[in-house]
């Protein structure tokens, strides 16, 4: 082994102390860097012709979409609605393995008498294997707790419409690159297991919001029911939903080229509706294995055991069909709201706007409250200003194009009986 003192300066090796580079007899002299020719050659070697003939490479486009989606992250908004004490917060914490309500205040019976429905939105960012999810859980404390629950779901409908309205305003604005999607993509409606079916409040709420949000019915605290009672309650709930014409979120049909396992999974998920679930955040050791569940004097109920409850099926439905829930919200519920808003109370685009006479507009305006008419008139004014600005810009562009065409058009002149063309 030989030693040599050297230093790198201006692409030259000059002697300097305290820097030692070893040379090996087997590997030869070690190089500090590659020459320009070696770098160019190494780069050219990476661009090789494909081994298969006729292969272009656009089959890798899904990989580009995957990388872009992972870098951007995902957004999802989940709403939970139901009476207090049905385990809504516990179930959400069990689904996403997080604590969304660290400092939750439980109201007393006296406070619940005059309690109104509140909207409590909690946002948390979850990361799993490099994939980021911005999860927003909208809780509705006070739903169905007061003595008069006739209009208790109106604040919920107002919140859903307000998120649609905010998204519509952001989409109609000038800067549409960074739009935060806070629309409610899914709604878990918790059904009391001791009610022997749906109550009038349950039916009224689902009929009021089934055309605005994807409803997934959930039977809470199913460990209080036997297997036979649970199946009877499921059939009773689905019968009442069909009789009242309530549209639930339906899982998409499987394609013919799907795997048999995936088809079987979708079939089991469809049969499990409404999902009978149990929530628990405690870890119990059973037969040397740690599981999440609830311990009773007669045994242990495991949350993630499909023989005990439908918790795994509910989580599988939510995770595997999260993209479909967002697409249904965008293409069905939001489009219905947008068409109704633009067609009935604003200036709609020519594509989707239906012609209506002035009498119809006047009758519609008379039915609306004064505050709503003021909001609609202000919105119409803003949309008209934007349309006028776009129309002025289009006229300027048309005028400039006409001037350019006139300059480039040759002009013909007649001199001494001969026609000559000259450029102006």
KEKE-3310 file (N, C-alpha, C; in steps of 0.2 Angstrom, whole numbers, plus 5000, padded with zeros to 4 digits):
npx = (5004:5003:5006:5000:5001:4989:4979:4964:4963:4957:4954:4966:4979:4988:5002:4998:4998:4992:4981:4977:4977:4974:4981:4977:4983:4975:4964:4968:4972:4963:4949:4946:4935:4924:4928:4922:4919:4917:4906:4896:4895:4890:4878:4872:4871:4860:4849:4842:4837:4820:4817:4806:4798:4789:4785:4781:4780:4770:4763:4767:4761:4751:4759:4765:4754:4751:4763:4762:4749:4752:4762:4755:4745:4729:4712:4698:4682:4672:4657:4648:4633:4621:4613:4619:4630:4631:4643:4650:4662:4671:4671:4676:4689:4694:4693:4703:4714:4718:4717:4705:4697:4703:4700:4686:4670:4657:4640:4628:4612:4603:4609:4607:4593:4590:4599:4606:4610:4626:4640:4655:4670:4684:4701:4714:4730:4735:4748:4753:4764:4771:4760:4749:4735:4723:4712:4695:4684:4667:4658:4642:4637:4623:4613:4597:4595:4588:4572:4563:4565:4562:4567:4581:4590:4592:4604:4614:4611:4612:4626:4631:4627:4633:4647:4646:4643:4654:4664:4659:4661:4675:4678:4673:4681:4696:4708:4711:4719:4723:4712:4703:4695:4682:4670:4657:4660:4655:4643:4641:4627:4621:4612:4601:4602:4592:4580:4571:4571:4569:4567:4555:4563:4575:4571:4566:4578:4586:4579:4580:4593:4598:4600:4610:4622:4632:4625:4628:4622:4623:4623:4624:4634:4632:4635:4626:4616:4610:4615:4604:4595:4602:4602:4588:4585:4593:4586:4574:4577:4582:4570:4562:4569:4568:4554:4552:4558:4572:4588:4602:4621:4627:4637:4649:4646:4654:4667:4668:4681:4686:4694:4690:4690:4689:4676:4668:4671:4665:4652:4649:4651:4640:4629:4631:4626:4614:4629:4634:4642:4656:4664:4680:4694:4704:4717:4717:4724:4722:4723:4737:4738:4737:4723:4711:4697:4682:4680:4670:4660:4656:4665:4676:4674:4680:4685:4690:4687:4678:4668:4662:4658:4654:4665:4677:4672:4666:4677:4684:4675:4675:4689:4693:4684:4685:4689:4678:4668:4671:4670:4657:4651:4656:4652:4638:4630:4636:4635:4621:4618:4625:4619:4606:4608:4614:4605:4593:4595:4605:4617:4619:4630:4630:4629:4623:4612:4595:4582:4571:4556:4552:4541:4542:4554:4551:4541:4548:4557:4548:4544:4555:4564:4568:4582:4588:4585:4593:4606:4606:4605:4616:4626:4622:4626:4640:4643:4639:4647:4659:4657:4655:4668:4675:4669:4674:4687:4687:4682:4693:4703:4698:4697:4711:4716:4709:4715:4728:4726:4722:4734:4742:4736:4737:4735:4727:4731:4728:4736:4739:4730:4735:4735:4741:4748:4751:4759:4752)
npy = (4994:5011:5028:5045:5062:5075:5088:5095:5108:5119:5110:5103:5093:5096:5095:5093:5094:5082:5076:5061:5049:5033:5020:5005:4989:4979:4986:4997:5015:5026:5037:5054:5061:5059:5061:5072:5066:5053:5055:5059:5047:5038:5043:5042:5028:5025:5028:5017:5007:5000:4983:4976:4975:4988:4994:5009:5017:5024:5017:5019:5030:5029:5028:5040:5048:5042:5046:5060:5061:5056:5064:5076:5073:5068:5072:5071:5071:5067:5065:5062:5057:5057:5051:5056:5047:5035:5031:5037:5045:5036:5026:5033:5036:5023:5019:5026:5026:5036:5050:5061:5069:5075:5083:5082:5088:5082:5084:5087:5080:5091:5101:5096:5098:5110:5111:5115:5110:5108:5111:5103:5103:5093:5093:5082:5077:5063:5051:5037:5025:5034:5040:5054:5059:5071:5072:5076:5077:5079:5082:5081:5087:5086:5082:5077:5076:5086:5091:5095:5090:5093:5102:5099:5095:5105:5114:5105:5103:5116:5117:5108:5113:5126:5122:5117:5129:5137:5130:5132:5145:5147:5139:5147:5158:5168:5162:5146:5136:5131:5124:5121:5107:5105:5099:5088:5071:5059:5052:5045:5038:5035:5022:5019:5004:4999:5003:4996:4997:5011:5028:5041:5053:5048:5044:5057:5064:5057:5058:5071:5074:5065:5067:5076:5071:5056:5043:5032:5020:5015:5003:5006:5001:4986:4975:4974:4966:4950:4938:4934:4944:4955:4953:4953:4967:4973:4969:4975:4989:4991:4988:4999:5009:5007:5008:5022:5028:5032:5036:5027:5026:5017:5004:5003:4993:4978:4976:4965:4960:4960:4953:4937:4937:4950:4953:4944:4951:4963:4959:4954:4966:4973:4965:4967:4979:4988:4993:4984:4989:4990:5000:5003:5008:5002:4991:4973:4958:4943:4926:4926:4935:4952:4962:4974:4978:4975:4971:4960:4953:4940:4937:4942:4955:4957:4970:4970:4958:4949:4940:4945:4958:4971:4979:4978:4977:4989:4998:4993:4996:5010:5013:5007:5012:5025:5034:5033:5038:5051:5054:5052:5062:5074:5072:5070:5074:5087:5093:5093:5102:5113:5115:5118:5130:5139:5139:5143:5154:5162:5168:5157:5146:5145:5132:5124:5131:5134:5140:5152:5161:5178:5179:5167:5169:5180:5175:5165:5173:5180:5170:5168:5172:5189:5191:5181:5185:5196:5191:5183:5193:5200:5190:5188:5201:5201:5190:5195:5206:5199:5192:5203:5209:5198:5198:5211:5208:5198:5205:5214:5206:5200:5212:5215:5204:5206:5218:5213:5204:5213:5220:5211:5207:5208:5223:5228:5238:5249:5253:5262:5254:5242:5229:5229:5222:5226:5226:5233)
npz = (5000:4995:4999:4995:4996:4992:4984:4978:4967:4956:4946:4946:4953:4967:4978:4995:5013:5025:5019:5013:5001:4997:4987:4979:4975:4969:4965:4958:4955:4965:4959:4960:4953:4939:4922:4909:4898:4903:4911:4902:4894:4903:4905:4893:4892:4900:4892:4883:4870:4869:4874:4870:4854:4847:4858:4866:4878:4885:4894:4906:4911:4922:4933:4934:4937:4949:4957:4957:4964:4976:4980:4981:4990:4999:5002:5013:5019:5033:5040:5055:5062:5075:5090:5106:5115:5108:5104:5093:5093:5098:5088:5077:5081:5082:5069:5062:5070:5079:5090:5090:5098:5111:5122:5126:5131:5140:5141:5154:5160:5162:5154:5142:5139:5134:5124:5108:5091:5087:5076:5074:5068:5065:5060:5055:5050:5043:5040:5031:5026:5017:5011:5012:5021:5023:5034:5039:5051:5054:5068:5076:5089:5101:5093:5091:5105:5113:5120:5110:5095:5082:5072:5072:5063:5054:5055:5051:5038:5033:5035:5026:5014:5014:5013:5000:4993:4996:4989:4976:4974:4975:4964:4954:4955:4951:4955:4954:4957:4969:4978:4992:4997:5006:5006:5011:5010:5015:5025:5041:5048:5064:5071:5084:5094:5102:5097:5089:5076:5064:5069:5069:5068:5063:5050:5044:5044:5035:5024:5021:5018:5009:4996:4995:5001:5003:5012:5024:5033:5051:5063:5080:5094:5093:5101:5111:5106:5101:5088:5081:5084:5079:5065:5062:5065:5055:5043:5046:5046:5033:5026:5030:5025:5011:5010:5012:5002:5002:4997:4999:5000:4987:4983:4970:4955:4950:4938:4923:4922:4934:4949:4956:4970:4973:4969:4977:4989:4987:4986:4999:5007:5002:5007:5020:5024:5034:5043:5057:5071:5083:5094:5101:5110:5119:5122:5124:5130:5124:5125:5124:5114:5108:5106:5100:5109:5119:5136:5145:5159:5154:5143:5130:5118:5102:5092:5079:5074:5062:5065:5076:5074:5062:5060:5053:5040:5038:5038:5028:5017:5018:5015:5003:4994:4995:4985:4976:4983:4984:4970:4968:4976:4969:4956:4956:4968:4970:4958:4956:4966:4961:4948:4952:4959:4950:4940:4946:4954:4949:4936:4924:4915:4897:4893:4902:4906:4907:4897:4903:4906:4910:4920:4927:4934:4942:4950:4957:4964:4972:4981:4989:5004:5010:5014:5008:4995:4994:4995:4983:4973:4975:4972:4959:4954:4955:4947:4934:4933:4931:4919:4911:4911:4905:4893:4888:4887:4877:4866:4864:4860:4848:4841:4840:4833:4821:4816:4814:4804:4794:4792:4786:4775:4757:4747:4733:4719:4705:4691:4676:4669:4673:4685:4701:4715:4732:4748:4762)
capx = (5000:5007:5002:5002:4998:4987:4974:4961:4963:4956:4955:4973:4981:4994:5004:4996:4999:4986:4976:4980:4973:4977:4981:4977:4986:4970:4959:4972:4972:4956:4948:4942:4929:4924:4929:4916:4917:4914:4899:4892:4894:4886:4871:4869:4870:4854:4844:4843:4831:4816:4818:4801:4797:4782:4784:4782:4781:4764:4760:4769:4757:4748:4764:4766:4748:4752:4768:4759:4744:4756:4765:4749:4741:4722:4708:4692:4678:4668:4652:4645:4627:4618:4612:4624:4631:4631:4650:4653:4669:4675:4671:4680:4696:4695:4694:4709:4719:4720:4713:4702:4694:4707:4697:4679:4666:4651:4635:4624:4605:4600:4611:4604:4586:4590:4605:4605:4614:4632:4644:4662:4674:4691:4705:4720:4734:4738:4753:4754:4769:4772:4754:4746:4728:4720:4705:4691:4678:4662:4653:4636:4634:4617:4608:4591:4595:4584:4565:4560:4570:4559:4572:4587:4595:4593:4611:4618:4609:4615:4633:4633:4626:4638:4653:4645:4643:4661:4668:4657:4664:4682:4679:4671:4686:4701:4713:4707:4724:4723:4705:4703:4689:4679:4663:4656:4660:4652:4640:4639:4621:4621:4605:4600:4601:4587:4574:4567:4570:4571:4562:4553:4568:4580:4568:4566:4584:4589:4575:4581:4600:4600:4601:4616:4628:4632:4623:4630:4619:4627:4620:4629:4634:4629:4637:4620:4611:4612:4616:4597:4592:4605:4599:4581:4586:4595:4581:4569:4580:4582:4563:4559:4572:4565:4547:4552:4562:4578:4594:4609:4626:4627:4644:4649:4646:4661:4667:4669:4688:4688:4696:4684:4690:4686:4669:4666:4672:4660:4645:4649:4650:4633:4625:4632:4622:4618:4634:4633:4649:4657:4670:4684:4701:4708:4720:4717:4727:4718:4726:4743:4738:4734:4718:4707:4691:4679:4680:4664:4661:4655:4670:4679:4672:4685:4683:4692:4685:4672:4663:4659:4654:4656:4669:4682:4669:4665:4683:4686:4671:4677:4696:4693:4679:4685:4689:4672:4664:4673:4668:4649:4650:4658:4648:4631:4628:4638:4632:4614:4618:4627:4614:4600:4610:4615:4599:4587:4597:4611:4618:4622:4633:4625:4629:4618:4606:4588:4578:4565:4553:4552:4536:4545:4559:4547:4537:4553:4559:4543:4544:4561:4565:4572:4589:4590:4585:4598:4612:4606:4606:4623:4629:4621:4630:4647:4644:4638:4654:4664:4655:4657:4675:4677:4667:4678:4694:4686:4682:4699:4707:4695:4700:4718:4716:4707:4720:4734:4724:4722:4741:4745:4732:4739:4730:4728:4730:4727:4741:4739:4727:4738:4733:4747:4747:4756:4757:4751)
capy = (5000:5017:5034:5051:5068:5079:5092:5097:5115:5121:5104:5100:5089:5099:5092:5097:5089:5080:5073:5055:5045:5026:5016:4998:4985:4976:4990:5003:5021:5029:5043:5059:5062:5057:5066:5074:5060:5047:5057:5059:5040:5035:5046:5039:5021:5024:5028:5011:5005:4994:4976:4973:4979:4991:4997:5016:5019:5028:5013:5021:5036:5028:5029:5047:5050:5040:5050:5066:5061:5054:5071:5081:5071:5067:5075:5067:5074:5062:5067:5057:5060:5052:5053:5056:5040:5029:5029:5040:5047:5030:5023:5037:5035:5016:5018:5029:5025:5042:5053:5067:5072:5074:5087:5082:5089:5078:5088:5084:5080:5097:5105:5093:5100:5116:5111:5115:5106:5112:5108:5103:5100:5092:5091:5079:5074:5056:5048:5030:5023:5040:5043:5059:5060:5076:5070:5081:5073:5083:5079:5085:5086:5089:5080:5072:5076:5091:5089:5097:5088:5094:5106:5099:5093:5111:5116:5101:5104:5122:5116:5105:5118:5131:5119:5117:5136:5139:5127:5135:5152:5146:5137:5152:5163:5168:5158:5140:5131:5128:5124:5116:5103:5103:5096:5081:5066:5053:5053:5039:5039:5030:5020:5016:4997:4998:5007:4991:5000:5018:5032:5047:5058:5045:5045:5063:5067:5054:5060:5078:5075:5059:5070:5080:5068:5049:5041:5025:5018:5011:5001:5007:4996:4980:4970:4973:4962:4944:4938:4934:4951:4960:4952:4956:4974:4975:4968:4980:4995:4991:4988:5005:5014:5006:5011:5029:5031:5035:5033:5026:5026:5010:5002:5002:4987:4976:4975:4958:4958:4960:4946:4934:4939:4957:4952:4942:4956:4968:4956:4954:4972:4975:4962:4969:4986:4993:4989:4983:4990:4991:5004:5002:5010:4998:4985:4968:4952:4937:4920:4928:4940:4959:4964:4979:4976:4977:4965:4959:4947:4934:4936:4948:4956:4959:4975:4968:4951:4949:4936:4948:4964:4973:4985:4977:4978:4996:5001:4991:5000:5017:5014:5004:5015:5032:5038:5033:5042:5058:5055:5053:5069:5078:5071:5069:5079:5094:5095:5095:5109:5119:5117:5121:5137:5143:5139:5146:5160:5166:5168:5150:5146:5143:5125:5120:5135:5132:5147:5153:5168:5183:5178:5162:5172:5184:5171:5162:5179:5182:5165:5168:5178:5195:5190:5177:5188:5201:5187:5181:5199:5202:5185:5190:5207:5199:5186:5199:5210:5195:5191:5209:5209:5193:5200:5216:5205:5195:5210:5217:5201:5200:5218:5215:5199:5210:5223:5210:5201:5218:5222:5205:5206:5212:5227:5228:5245:5249:5259:5262:5248:5236:5228:5227:5221:5229:5225:5239)
capz = (5000:4995:5001:4992:4998:4986:4985:4972:4966:4949:4942:4946:4959:4969:4984:5001:5018:5029:5015:5011:4997:4996:4981:4980:4970:4966:4961:4955:4959:4966:4956:4964:4950:4932:4917:4906:4893:4906:4913:4896:4892:4908:4904:4887:4893:4903:4887:4879:4866:4873:4872:4866:4848:4847:4865:4866:4885:4888:4899:4913:4913:4928:4938:4934:4941:4956:4960:4958:4969:4983:4982:4983:4996:4998:5006:5014:5025:5035:5045:5059:5065:5079:5097:5111:5119:5103:5102:5087:5093:5099:5082:5072:5083:5081:5062:5059:5075:5081:5095:5087:5103:5117:5127:5125:5136:5140:5144:5159:5157:5162:5149:5135:5138:5129:5120:5101:5087:5085:5071:5077:5063:5068:5055:5057:5044:5044:5035:5031:5021:5013:5008:5017:5021:5027:5036:5042:5054:5056:5073:5077:5096:5102:5088:5094:5113:5116:5120:5103:5089:5075:5067:5074:5058:5049:5055:5047:5030:5031:5034:5019:5008:5015:5010:4992:4991:4996:4984:4970:4974:4974:4958:4950:4956:4947:4957:4955:4957:4976:4981:4997:4996:5013:5005:5015:5006:5017:5032:5045:5052:5069:5073:5091:5093:5106:5095:5085:5069:5063:5072:5064:5067:5058:5043:5042:5043:5029:5018:5020:5016:5005:4989:4996:5004:5003:5018:5026:5040:5055:5070:5085:5100:5091:5106:5115:5102:5099:5081:5078:5084:5074:5058:5061:5065:5049:5038:5047:5044:5026:5024:5031:5020:5005:5010:5012:4996:5004:4993:5002:4995:4984:4981:4962:4952:4948:4931:4922:4922:4941:4952:4960:4977:4974:4968:4983:4994:4986:4988:5007:5009:5000:5011:5027:5025:5038:5047:5065:5073:5090:5094:5107:5110:5123:5120:5128:5129:5124:5123:5122:5108:5110:5102:5103:5111:5126:5141:5149:5163:5150:5138:5127:5111:5098:5087:5072:5072:5058:5068:5082:5072:5055:5060:5047:5033:5037:5037:5021:5012:5018:5013:4996:4990:4996:4979:4973:4987:4982:4963:4968:4978:4964:4949:4957:4973:4969:4951:4957:4969:4956:4943:4955:4961:4944:4936:4949:4957:4947:4929:4923:4908:4892:4892:4907:4908:4903:4896:4907:4905:4916:4925:4931:4938:4947:4955:4961:4968:4977:4986:4993:5009:5008:5015:5002:4988:4994:4993:4976:4969:4976:4968:4952:4952:4954:4941:4929:4932:4928:4912:4907:4910:4900:4886:4885:4885:4871:4861:4863:4857:4842:4837:4838:4827:4814:4814:4812:4797:4789:4790:4782:4768:4751:4744:4725:4716:4697:4688:4669:4666:4675:4692:4704:4722:4736:4755:4766)
cpx = (5004:5003:5005:4998:4996:4981:4971:4960:4962:4958:4962:4975:4988:4995:5001:4997:4992:4980:4979:4975:4977:4976:4981:4980:4981:4966:4962:4971:4964:4955:4944:4935:4930:4925:4923:4914:4914:4907:4894:4890:4890:4879:4868:4868:4863:4848:4845:4836:4827:4818:4813:4800:4790:4780:4786:4784:4775:4761:4762:4766:4754:4753:4766:4760:4749:4757:4765:4754:4747:4759:4760:4746:4733:4718:4701:4689:4673:4663:4649:4639:4624:4617:4618:4624:4631:4638:4652:4660:4673:4676:4676:4688:4698:4697:4701:4715:4722:4715:4711:4699:4697:4703:4690:4675:4659:4645:4631:4617:4602:4602:4608:4597:4586:4596:4603:4611:4620:4636:4652:4666:4681:4695:4712:4723:4737:4742:4754:4758:4770:4766:4751:4739:4726:4713:4702:4685:4674:4658:4647:4633:4628:4611:4603:4591:4590:4576:4562:4565:4567:4564:4579:4592:4596:4600:4615:4617:4612:4623:4635:4632:4631:4645:4652:4646:4650:4665:4666:4660:4671:4683:4677:4676:4691:4707:4710:4713:4724:4717:4705:4696:4687:4672:4663:4655:4656:4649:4638:4633:4621:4614:4605:4598:4595:4580:4570:4566:4571:4565:4560:4559:4573:4577:4568:4573:4587:4585:4577:4588:4602:4602:4607:4622:4627:4631:4625:4627:4623:4623:4625:4628:4630:4631:4631:4615:4614:4612:4609:4594:4595:4603:4592:4581:4588:4590:4575:4571:4580:4575:4560:4563:4569:4558:4547:4556:4568:4584:4600:4615:4627:4634:4644:4649:4653:4661:4668:4676:4690:4690:4690:4684:4687:4678:4665:4666:4666:4653:4644:4648:4643:4628:4625:4628:4616:4623:4633:4640:4649:4664:4674:4691:4706:4710:4720:4721:4723:4722:4733:4744:4734:4729:4714:4700:4688:4678:4674:4665:4660:4660:4672:4676:4677:4682:4684:4691:4678:4667:4659:4655:4657:4660:4674:4678:4668:4671:4685:4682:4674:4684:4696:4689:4679:4685:4682:4667:4665:4670:4660:4648:4651:4653:4640:4628:4630:4636:4625:4614:4620:4622:4608:4602:4611:4609:4593:4589:4603:4612:4622:4625:4628:4624:4623:4612:4600:4585:4572:4562:4553:4547:4539:4550:4556:4544:4542:4556:4555:4543:4550:4561:4569:4579:4592:4590:4591:4605:4612:4607:4613:4628:4628:4625:4637:4648:4643:4644:4659:4663:4657:4664:4678:4675:4671:4685:4693:4686:4689:4704:4704:4697:4707:4719:4714:4712:4726:4732:4724:4729:4744:4742:4735:4734:4732:4726:4731:4731:4741:4736:4729:4736:4739:4745:4753:4754:4757:4754)
cpy = (5006:5023:5040:5057:5073:5083:5094:5104:5116:5115:5101:5097:5093:5096:5097:5091:5087:5077:5067:5051:5038:5023:5009:4994:4982:4980:4996:5009:5023:5036:5048:5060:5059:5062:5067:5069:5054:5048:5056:5052:5037:5037:5043:5032:5020:5024:5023:5010:4999:4988:4973:4978:4982:4994:5005:5019:5023:5023:5015:5028:5035:5029:5036:5050:5048:5044:5057:5066:5060:5061:5076:5079:5070:5070:5071:5070:5069:5065:5061:5061:5055:5055:5053:5049:5034:5027:5031:5042:5041:5027:5026:5036:5028:5015:5020:5029:5031:5045:5060:5071:5071:5077:5087:5083:5086:5082:5084:5084:5086:5102:5103:5095:5105:5117:5111:5111:5110:5108:5109:5099:5099:5090:5088:5077:5068:5054:5041:5028:5028:5043:5048:5059:5066:5075:5075:5077:5079:5080:5084:5084:5089:5086:5075:5072:5081:5088:5090:5096:5089:5097:5105:5097:5099:5113:5112:5102:5111:5122:5113:5109:5124:5128:5119:5124:5139:5136:5130:5142:5151:5143:5142:5158:5163:5163:5151:5134:5127:5129:5119:5113:5101:5101:5089:5076:5059:5055:5046:5041:5033:5029:5017:5009:4995:5001:5002:4994:5008:5022:5037:5052:5055:5046:5052:5066:5064:5056:5067:5079:5069:5061:5075:5077:5060:5046:5034:5024:5013:5010:5001:5002:4990:4974:4969:4969:4955:4944:4938:4941:4956:4959:4954:4963:4976:4975:4974:4987:4996:4992:4995:5010:5013:5009:5018:5032:5034:5031:5033:5026:5018:5009:5001:4995:4985:4975:4967:4956:4959:4953:4944:4936:4946:4957:4950:4947:4961:4965:4956:4961:4975:4972:4964:4976:4985:4989:4990:4983:4990:4995:5003:5004:5007:4992:4979:4962:4946:4931:4922:4933:4946:4961:4970:4977:4978:4970:4965:4953:4940:4932:4943:4949:4960:4964:4973:4961:4951:4945:4939:4955:4965:4978:4984:4979:4985:5000:4999:4995:5007:5018:5012:5008:5023:5037:5038:5037:5050:5059:5056:5060:5074:5078:5071:5075:5086:5097:5097:5101:5114:5120:5120:5129:5141:5144:5143:5152:5164:5165:5161:5151:5144:5136:5122:5125:5134:5139:5147:5160:5172:5181:5172:5165:5176:5180:5167:5167:5180:5177:5165:5174:5184:5195:5186:5180:5193:5197:5185:5187:5201:5197:5186:5196:5205:5194:5190:5204:5205:5193:5197:5210:5204:5195:5206:5213:5202:5200:5213:5212:5200:5206:5218:5210:5202:5214:5219:5207:5207:5220:5217:5204:5211:5216:5228:5235:5244:5255:5257:5256:5242:5235:5226:5227:5223:5228:5232:5237)
cpz = (5000:4996:4997:4994:4992:4988:4978:4972:4958:4944:4941:4953:4961:4976:4990:5007:5021:5025:5012:5007:4996:4989:4982:4974:4966:4962:4958:4958:4959:4963:4960:4960:4943:4928:4913:4901:4897:4909:4908:4894:4897:4907:4898:4888:4896:4898:4882:4875:4870:4870:4868:4860:4849:4854:4865:4873:4888:4893:4906:4915:4920:4934:4939:4938:4948:4960:4962:4963:4976:4985:4985:4989:4994:5003:5007:5020:5026:5041:5049:5063:5069:5086:5101:5114:5115:5101:5095:5087:5094:5092:5077:5075:5082:5073:5059:5064:5077:5086:5093:5093:5110:5123:5126:5131:5135:5144:5149:5156:5157:5156:5142:5134:5133:5125:5112:5098:5085:5080:5073:5072:5066:5062:5057:5050:5046:5038:5036:5025:5015:5010:5014:5015:5025:5028:5040:5045:5057:5061:5074:5084:5097:5097:5091:5102:5116:5116:5113:5098:5082:5070:5069:5069:5053:5049:5051:5040:5028:5031:5028:5014:5008:5012:5002:4990:4991:4991:4977:4969:4972:4967:4952:4950:4951:4948:4959:4956:4964:4979:4986:4997:5003:5012:5009:5010:5008:5024:5035:5049:5057:5071:5080:5090:5097:5103:5091:5078:5069:5066:5067:5063:5062:5051:5040:5040:5036:5023:5016:5017:5011:4998:4989:4998:5004:5010:5019:5033:5044:5061:5075:5091:5098:5096:5111:5112:5101:5091:5078:5078:5079:5067:5057:5061:5058:5043:5040:5045:5036:5023:5024:5027:5013:5004:5009:5007:4998:5000:4997:4997:4993:4981:4973:4960:4950:4941:4929:4922:4929:4944:4955:4967:4978:4973:4974:4989:4993:4988:4996:5010:5008:5005:5018:5029:5029:5042:5054:5068:5081:5090:5101:5106:5115:5120:5125:5126:5129:5121:5120:5116:5110:5104:5105:5104:5117:5130:5145:5154:5160:5145:5135:5120:5107:5092:5080:5071:5068:5061:5073:5079:5065:5055:5054:5040:5032:5035:5030:5016:5012:5014:5005:4992:4992:4990:4975:4977:4985:4975:4963:4971:4973:4958:4950:4962:4972:4963:4952:4961:4964:4951:4946:4957:4955:4940:4939:4952:4955:4939:4928:4916:4903:4891:4896:4908:4904:4902:4900:4906:4911:4922:4930:4936:4944:4952:4959:4966:4974:4983:4991:4999:5007:5009:5009:4996:4988:4992:4986:4972:4969:4972:4961:4949:4951:4948:4934:4927:4929:4921:4908:4906:4905:4893:4883:4883:4878:4865:4859:4859:4849:4838:4835:4833:4821:4812:4811:4805:4792:4787:4785:4776:4763:4748:4737:4723:4708:4695:4680:4666:4669:4683:4696:4712:4726:4744:4759:4773)
residu = (UNK:UNK:UNK:UNK:UNK:UNK:UNK:UNK:UNK:UNK:UNK:UNK:UNK:UNK:UNK:UNK:UNK:UNK:UNK:UNK:UNK:UNK:UNK:UNK:UNK:UNK:UNK:UNK:UNK:UNK:UNK:UNK:UNK:UNK:UNK:UNK:UNK:UNK:UNK:UNK:UNK:UNK:UNK:UNK:UNK:UNK:UNK:UNK:UNK:UNK:UNK:UNK:UNK:UNK:UNK:UNK:UNK:UNK:UNK:UNK:UNK:UNK:UNK:UNK:UNK:UNK:UNK:UNK:UNK:UNK:UNK:UNK:UNK:UNK:UNK:UNK:UNK:UNK:UNK:UNK:UNK:UNK:UNK:UNK:UNK:UNK:UNK:UNK:UNK:UNK:UNK:UNK:UNK:UNK:UNK:UNK:UNK:UNK:UNK:UNK:UNK:UNK:UNK:UNK:UNK:UNK:UNK:UNK:UNK:UNK:UNK:UNK:UNK:UNK:UNK:UNK:UNK:UNK:UNK:UNK:UNK:UNK:UNK:UNK:UNK:UNK:UNK:UNK:UNK:UNK:UNK:UNK:UNK:UNK:UNK:UNK:UNK:UNK:UNK:UNK:UNK:UNK:UNK:UNK:UNK:UNK:UNK:UNK:UNK:UNK:UNK:UNK:UNK:UNK:UNK:UNK:UNK:UNK:UNK:UNK:UNK:UNK:UNK:UNK:UNK:UNK:UNK:UNK:UNK:UNK:UNK:UNK:UNK:UNK:UNK:UNK:UNK:UNK:UNK:UNK:UNK:UNK:UNK:UNK:UNK:UNK:UNK:UNK:UNK:UNK:UNK:UNK:UNK:UNK:UNK:UNK:UNK:UNK:UNK:UNK:UNK:UNK:UNK:UNK:UNK:UNK:UNK:UNK:UNK:UNK:UNK:UNK:UNK:UNK:UNK:UNK:UNK:UNK:UNK:UNK:UNK:UNK:UNK:UNK:UNK:UNK:UNK:UNK:UNK:UNK:UNK:UNK:UNK:UNK:UNK:UNK:UNK:UNK:UNK:UNK:UNK:UNK:UNK:UNK:UNK:UNK:UNK:UNK:UNK:UNK:UNK:UNK:UNK:UNK:UNK:UNK:UNK:UNK:UNK:UNK:UNK:UNK:UNK:UNK:UNK:UNK:UNK:UNK:UNK:UNK:UNK:UNK:UNK:UNK:UNK:UNK:UNK:UNK:UNK:UNK:UNK:UNK:UNK:UNK:UNK:UNK:UNK:UNK:UNK:UNK:UNK:UNK:UNK:UNK:UNK:UNK:UNK:UNK:UNK:UNK:UNK:UNK:UNK:UNK:UNK:UNK:UNK:UNK:UNK:UNK:UNK:UNK:UNK:UNK:UNK:UNK:UNK:UNK:UNK:UNK:UNK:UNK:UNK:UNK:UNK:UNK:UNK:UNK:UNK:UNK:UNK:UNK:UNK:UNK:UNK:UNK:UNK:UNK:UNK:UNK:UNK:UNK:UNK:UNK:UNK:UNK:UNK:UNK:UNK:UNK:UNK:UNK:UNK:UNK:UNK:UNK:UNK:UNK:UNK:UNK:UNK:UNK:UNK:UNK:UNK:UNK:UNK:UNK:UNK:UNK:UNK:UNK:UNK:UNK:UNK:UNK:UNK:UNK:UNK:UNK:UNK:UNK:UNK:UNK:UNK:UNK:UNK:UNK:UNK:UNK:UNK:UNK:UNK:UNK:UNK:UNK:UNK:UNK:UNK:UNK:UNK:UNK:UNK:UNK:UNK:UNK:UNK:UNK:UNK:UNK:UNK:UNK:UNK:UNK:UNK:UNK:UNK:UNK:UNK:UNK:UNK:UNK:UNK:UNK)
# end
